[in-house]
């Protein structure tokens, strides 16, 4: 008992006294690696499927909306329970932290099973909603069916990964994700080309990788001082459901709206440019996700520092961490933006050597590169607000980029500018999202000028 108490005290001391830049950097290294590896194997399907046909590339892009919904629900349960358990650990309440972790996991499993069953039953209708054309519908259904079978494991993998990160165990999270990523990258060409499974092989490789990650991450919860998941600690009562919703709804908005945005983007691209435009925009989406994944990984290194120190009433550390992450993130994204703008045609060609696909993708990638550096401020503001329990403000900033601004713009601009409107909509939404994030960040940061007991500003 004394040894366990000492370990908890060591974690508290580590997260509340280590210099903030050093602490975030140490926690961010494994999460950046995790996110980059995840980004690479998220683009692996698009890369290998691009060797089959433009229609297969388009089909994978169409099903990305379904994958985004699965990920959104997984992060909803994972961030919701993870944020709360980190604040409880910071406040010294181990019992609440244990129960929050197990409840978040159980909720994800239930939602994942329901989603898989309903998705498979209504796959024809869903494929039509996704914007599948007569030339892409067979590949769309083949890819989506397998992805849905793996939905419960995929969602629970996201939950355990986030809970480990929020406990400061980013190394375990990294190992779990990397095991799945390596398996996916290895299985993609094997199943697609050796076993001639086509897009179904790409989907099977993705699901197999996610299942491997799930079991490795689950084993990580049994290591060291990490919280052990237990059915005895599952309490699907209003208290924990509220905390999960409050902490996780920004992620649900952010990634759920990303799914809707992708759906509308594919529909607009198909209307104004056909399968080649859908494929081109799909490639750009994956490339930008890969670039942004490093930023998100760096921000994930900040989140446990933010939640833990906010729970411990160390506000100046929260503030210091925000500015440190913003500076590093902006510098990194600026370099990425320059490279993407300069080499846009070659980057698109890596995925699909089709002149029409390259033409669409080049314009879209260059437009999004112009707004890329500003994502650092947007993302860090959202992560800070979410980690300190400011659910409403975090939800607004999370919804802005892919919802509040993108959805109306994708419905309006293409009608005025045609295919060019499809290509520039995301960049326009990014600039408008920055205008919303600035006042929210300034308001909260002004409250964090000194440590000690305080009354929280209204959400």
N, C-alpha and C positions, 0 to 999 in steps of 0.2 A: 504493500500500500504506500509506503514511504517512497519507494522507487518510482511508482507511477506518479505520485504527486510531484516528485522532483522533475520528471520528464515534462509534465504540464507546465511547471514553472520555467523550465529551460525554454520551452516554446514561447511562452509569454515574454520572457526576457529577450529572446532572439528577435521577435517581431516588433517589440516596442523600444528597443535600445540600439539595435544595429543602425549605423548611418543609412539614411533613406536611399540615396543613390546606389550604395553598395548592396543593400537589402533587395531592392527592386531588381537590380541587375542579376543577382544570384538567383532570385526566383524566376526571372524572365528568361534566362538562358534555356532551361528545359521547356518552357511553354512556347518560346519562339521556335525552337527546334520542332516541337510537337505540331505547332500550327503550320510551319513550312512543310513538314512531311505530310500532314493532312492535306494541305493545299496541293502538293505534288500528286498525291494519289487520288485527289478529287479531279485533277486534270488528266490523270492517266487514262481513264475511260474515254474522254474526248480525244486524246492523242491517238490511242490505238484504234478506236472506232473510226477515226478519221481516215484510216487506211482502207476501210470497207467501202464507204460511199458518202456523198453529201447528205443523202436521206437518213442514213444511220446516225451521222453526226447531229442532224436536226432532231432525231428521235430522242437521243440522250439529252439534248438541251431541253426538250419538252418535258421529260420526266424529272428534270431538275426541280421543277416546282413541287413535285411530290416529295422529293428528298429534302427540300427546304422546309416543308411542313413537318416532316419527321424530326428534323434537326431542331426546328423551332420549339416543338413540344418537349423534346429532350432537354434543351437548354432552359426552357421554362421551369421544369421540375428541378434541374440541376443547379441553376443560378438561384432559384427561389430558396431551395433548402440550403445551398452552399452559403449564400449571403447571411442567412439567419444563423446557421451553425457557427460561422466565423465570428459573428458579433457575440454569440453566447459564449464561445470559448474565450474571447477577449474579456468578457464580463465575469468569467470564472464559473459559468453555469454548464457543467458537463452533461447533466441529465437532459436538458432541453436540446443541446447539440446532438446527442445520440438519437433522440426521438425524431428530430427534424431530418436527419440523414436517412434513417430507415423509412420514414413516411414519404419522403421525396422519391426514393427508389421504388417503393410499392406503387405510388401513383403513376410513375412513368411506365411500369410494367402493365398496369391495367389499361392505360390509354393506348399503349403500343399494340396490345392484343386486339382491342376494339377497332383501332385504325386498320390493322392488317385484315381483319375479317370483312369489314365494310368495304375496304378498298378493292379486295379481290372479288367480292360479290358484284360490285358496280364498276368493274374495270372498263367496260365498253363505254359507259357514260362518261367516266372520268377522262378517258383518252380523247373523247370528242371535246370535252371542256378544255383540255389542254391545248387544243388547236391542231391536233393530228390531221394530216391530209391523207387522201387515198394512197399516196406513195409512202407515207411514214407511219400509218396506223399499226401495221403488223409489228414493226420494230418497237414502236412505242409501247404496245401492250406486252410484248415479250420482255422488255427491260423492266417495265413497271411492276409486273407480276412478281418477279423475284425480289425486287427491292421491298415490296410490301410484306413478303414472307419474313424478311429479316427485320422489320420495323421494331418489334419489341426489344430485340437485342441492341439495335442501333440506338434507340432512345435511352435504354438503361446504361449503355456505354457512355453516352454524353453526361448522364447524371453522376455516375461514379467518378468520371474524369474531373468534372467540375468540383465535386465535393472534396476530392483529394487536393486539388489546387487551393481551395479556400482554407484547407487545414495547413497550408504551407508545405505540402508534400508533392511539389511539382515534378520531382524526379520520377516518382512512381507513375504519375499521369503521363509523362513523356515516354517511359518505357512501354506502357500499355498501348499508346497510340502508334508508336514506331513498329511494334510487333505486327499490328494489323496492317499498317501501311506497306511494310516490306512484303507481307503475304499478298496483298492486293496487286502491287506492282509486278510481282512474280507471276501471279495467276492470270493477269489480264492477257498477255500474249499467248500464254499456254492454252487457255480456254478458248480464246477467240480464233487463233490461227492453227494451233496443233489439233485441237479437238473440234474445230470448225463449228463452234457454238454461236458465232456472230455476236450480236448485241446481248443475247442471253448470257453469253460467257462473261461479258463485261459486268453485267449485273451480278452474276454469281460470284465473281472475284471481289466485287465491292462488299457484298453481304458477308462472304467468308472472312474478309479482313476485319469487318466490324465485329463479328462474333469472336474472333481471336482476341481483339482488343478488349471486348467485354470480359472475358474470362481472366485475362492477365490483369486488368484493372481491379476486378473483384478480388483477386489474390492479393493485390496491393493494399486492400483495406484491412488485411490481417497482419500487416507488417508494422513494426515500430509502435508508435503511439497513435496511429490513425484510428478513427472511429470504426468499430465493428458493426456492420449492418446486421440487424436481428429482427425477425418477425415479431418478437415480443415488444419491440420499440415502435412498431407501426401504430400510429394513432391518426386515423383519417377524420379528425374532429375539426370544428370551426377554427380553433386557435392555429393549428399547424397549416391548415389549408389557406387561411388568411395570410400567414407569413410567406408561404410558398408563392401565393398569387402576388403579394405585394413586392416581393423580391424578384420574382420571375416574369411578371407581366411585361416589363420592358423588353426582355429577350423574345418573348412571344410576339410582341408587336414588331420588333425589329426584324426578326427572321420570318415570322408569319406574313408580314407585309412584303417581305422580299419574295416570298413564294407567289403572292398575288401579282406583284410587280413583274416578276419573270413571266408569269402567265400572260399578262397584258402585253408585255414586250414581245413575246413570241407571236401572239395574235396579230399585233401591228406589223411585225417584221414579215410574217407570212402574207398579210394583206398587200403590203407595198413592195415586197421583194421576193416572195416565194421561199422555197426550201433553202436556197443559198443565203438569203438574208437571215433566216432562223439560225442556220449553221454559223454564219459569221458573228451574229450577236451572242450566240452560245459560247463561241471561242473567246470573245472579248470578256464575257462574264467570268469565265474560268480564269483567264489571265489576270484580271483585276482582283479576283478573290485570292489568287496566289500572292500577288504583291501585297495586298492588304493583310494577309494572314500573319505576316511578321509583325505588323503594327498591333494586331489584335493579340498576338502572343505576348508582346511586350506589355500591353495593357492588362493582360491576365496576370502578369507578374506583379502589377500594381494593386489589383483588386484585393487579395488577402491582406496586404499591407494597409490598404484603405479601410476595409471592414474591421480588421482587428484593432487598429489604432483608433478608429472612430468609436468602437465599443469601449475602449480603454480611456476615452476622453482626451486623447492626444491629437488635438486638431491641427497643430502646426505641422505635424508629420504628414497628415493627409494632404495638406496644402502643398508642402514641399514636394511630395511625390507626384502630384498633378503636374506641376510646372516642369519637373525633371522629365517626365514621360512625354509631355507635349513638345519640348525642345528636341529630344532625341527622335521622336516619331516624325516631326516635321522635316528634320534633316534627312532621315532615311527615305521618306516618301518623295522628297524633292529629287533625290538621285534616281529613284524608281521611275518618276514621271518623265525625266529627261530621257532615260533609256527607252521607255515604252514609246515616247513620241518619235524618237529618232529611228528606231528599228521596227516600227509598227508593221509594215508589210512582211518583213521576214518572220516576225513573231507569229502572225496569222498563218503564214505559209507552212510553218512547222506542224500545224495541226491539220490543215486541209489545203492541198495544193490545187485550188479551184479559183480561177480568176475572179469570178463573181463573189465568192466567199471572201477572198482577200480584199476586194474593193470595198465591200461593206465594213468588214472588220477594221480596216486601216483607218477609215474616217472615225468610226466609233471609238477606237482605242486612243486615237490622238485627242479627241474631244474630252474623254474621261481623264486623260493624263493631265490636262490643264487644271482640273479641280482636285487631283489626287493629293497634293501636299496639305490641303485644308482638312482632309479627313482626320488628321492627327488630333486637332482640336475637337472635332465633332465626336470622335470615338472616345477620347479620354474624358470628355464632359459626361457622356452617357455612362461610362463605366464608373466614374466617381459618384454620380447621382444614384445609380443602382446600388452600389456597394454601401452607401450610407443610409439606405432605406428610403430615399426620396422617390417613391414609386411613380407618382404622377409626372413629375418633371422628367424622370428617366424615360417614362413611356412616351412622352411627347418628343424628346430628342431621338429616341429609338425609332419612332414612327415617321419622323420628318423625311428622311432620305428616301425610303422606299414606299412611303404611304402618303403622308399629308401633301407632299409636293409631287412625287413621281407619278402617282396614279392619275391625278387630274392632268398633268402635263402630257403623259403618254396618250391620253384620250383626246387631247386638243392639238398639240404641236404637229403630229403626223398628218392631221387633216389639213393643216395649212402648208406644210413643207414636204409632205410625202415621206419617202425613205430617209431623207436628211433629218426630218423631225424625229424619227426613230433613233437615229444615230446620236443626236445631241441631247436627248431628254435627260439621261442620267446626269450629265455634267451640269445641266441647269438646276436639277433637283439638289445636287451637292452644294452649289453656291447658296441656294435658298436655305438649306439646312444649317449652314454656318451662321446665317443671320439669326436663327432661332437659338442656337447653342450658346452664343456669346453672352446674352443677358442672364441665362440660367446659370452659367458657370460663375459669372461675376457675383451674382447674388449670394451663392453658397460660399464662395471663397472668402467673401468679406466677413462671414461669420466665424472663420477659422483663423483668427489672428492671435489667439492665446489658448493655452491648455487649461484643463480643469472643468468642474461641473458647469453645465450651461443648459439653457433652454433652446431646443431645436427650433430653427426657423420654420414657419409653416410651409408645407409641401406646395 
